[in-house]
Amino acid sequence: MRTTKLLIANRGEIAVRVMRACRELNIRTVAVYSEADAHALHVREADEAVCLGPPPPRESYLRADKIIEAARATGAQAIHPGYGFLAENADFADAVRAAGLVFVGPSGDSIRAMGSKTGARALMEQAGVPVVPGAQEKGTKKDEQEWMEAARAIGYPVLVKASGGGGGRGMRVVHDPAGLPEALASARREAAGAFGDDTVFLEKYLERAKHIEFQVLGDSHGNVVHLFERECSIQRRHQKLIEESPSPLLEAHPDLRARMAQAAVAAARAVNYQNAGTVEFIVDPESLAFYFLEMNTRLQVEHPVTEAVTGLDLVHLQLRVAAGEPLPFTQSEISVRGHAIECRIVAEDPAQNFLPQSGPVLLAREPHGPGVRVDSGYSTGDEVPPHYDSLLAKVIAHAPTRAEAIARLDAALARYIWLGVTTNVEFLRAALAHPEFVSGSMTTRFIEQHFATWRPGAETPPDLALAAVALADFLSISASPAWGVMPERADAGPWARLDGFRLGGITESVERDR
């Protein structure tokens, strides 16, 4: 049965992106929001909206019971989880289905199988997928001496990782035995607080590695395909900033691409995967050895680059699979055209150790042009709250070649104006221009090695110039309710005057023939 009304259990740019796909399919949408997001863009874009509660996620976006009740109350037949929040919560997926609703994602069992990093490692070994050399707890917790012996056997440096973790949380790099006890203890504390599970494990840390992932898609008819790879080596604190497809490394080594693609499909089949997911690997660029990292059982932030090079709409496909339809193509019918690169526009200050920012968006002017796409969760007049992820938008450029895609993306970022909240736009432009990125030889240590002391350059527009641009835009548009400056009466204020209002006073106006 095709869905006619969908609830999106998320916020920001992914909620807006799903809503726009639904509009193309004539599906009505329901937004959910916290009190902090009452005037947010995703609320304005939806056909209906339901408030979940106060700003803290545990009282709003993480309340599975309220989300399911909102779907029932509005008559939505399906729930799309987006990414983050409850997107990879197996109990939520099960609860949605138990309520008689469609969950636009994999089964709870598949999510559980890949949700535990240690369990996923064991599954991948059984499926013949290479995993990073490591050690884990099996049944009982290891004491400090056992961990020391395990790390010695693996060889330093090692990576302490939380079994239920993600996004860099519960993760510590250890270069020598002296640092291991504290790394284990702090990783356990962080994992317990973030995921409710303090289980950790060790992996060999590859100091020069590339992060390459494969988009996979499965249906309920036994079909599983891959939609080729994305390279995500540009990261800060294990969180991605720039993603692209295809990978420069795999372009040079198509045999490696074929082996990694085969492993990705095998990983998805091992958990009977249905819907869109991503199998992530790390790759040694010298030996070309690759290892399974994890599987993200949801749509990824970087999915637009795959859409750009394959010409497929992943949200449309998610909805079709969730409705029980078979995939409309076979593996041999999927190909890559050109090159696409995505930059994440984030509310943070790269010059202050990527300190998250919040506050009003005084002006957001998006770039446009051939081959340029912007997925945004904010517009002029909105407020960036301090309670949630700092992702504001994504800019994607698609072109025939990688060099052209880099140039097109840089030109788009140069035209992107954000005023009122600090962003990483200038930092992204500097990263795109770096010789190591231009050559395609970057690794996951790119930012650490080349941008640890980065500061904005002299070409940054002065605040006064930006303020002038903002004022010009402000006076040329109708203010939204989020501005809080609209006059109480429709016939009051400068926006209603017909007598030539300007900042310096009133000038005589001339009425023209209509």
Buried (B, 14 or more C-beta within 10 A) or exposed (E): EBBBBBBBBBBBBBBBBBBEBBEEBEBBBBBBBBBBBEBBBBBBBBBBBBBBBEBBBEBBBBBBEBBBBBBEEBEBBBBBBBBBBBBBBBEBBBBBBEBEBBBBBBBBEBBBBBBBBBBBBBBBEEBEBBBBEBBBBEEEEBEEEEBBEBBEEBEBBBBBBBBBBBEBBBBBBBEEEEBBEEBBBEBBEBBBEBBEBBBBBBBBBBEEBBBBBBBBBBBBEEBBBBBBBBBBBBBBEBBBBBBBBBBBBBBEBEEBBEBBBBBBBBBBBBBBBBBBBBBBBBBBBEEBBBBBBBBBBBBBBBBBBBBBBBEBBBBBBBBBBBBEBEBEBEEEEBEBEBBBBBBBBBBBBBBEEBEBBBEBBBBBBBBEEEBBBBBBBBBBBBBBBEBBBBBBBBBBBBBEEBEBBBBBBBBBBEEBBBBBBBBBBBBBBBBBEBEBBEEBBBBBBBBEEBBEEBEEEEEEEEEEEBBEBBEEBBEEEEBBEBBEEBEEEEEEBEBEEEEEBEEEEEEEEEEEEE
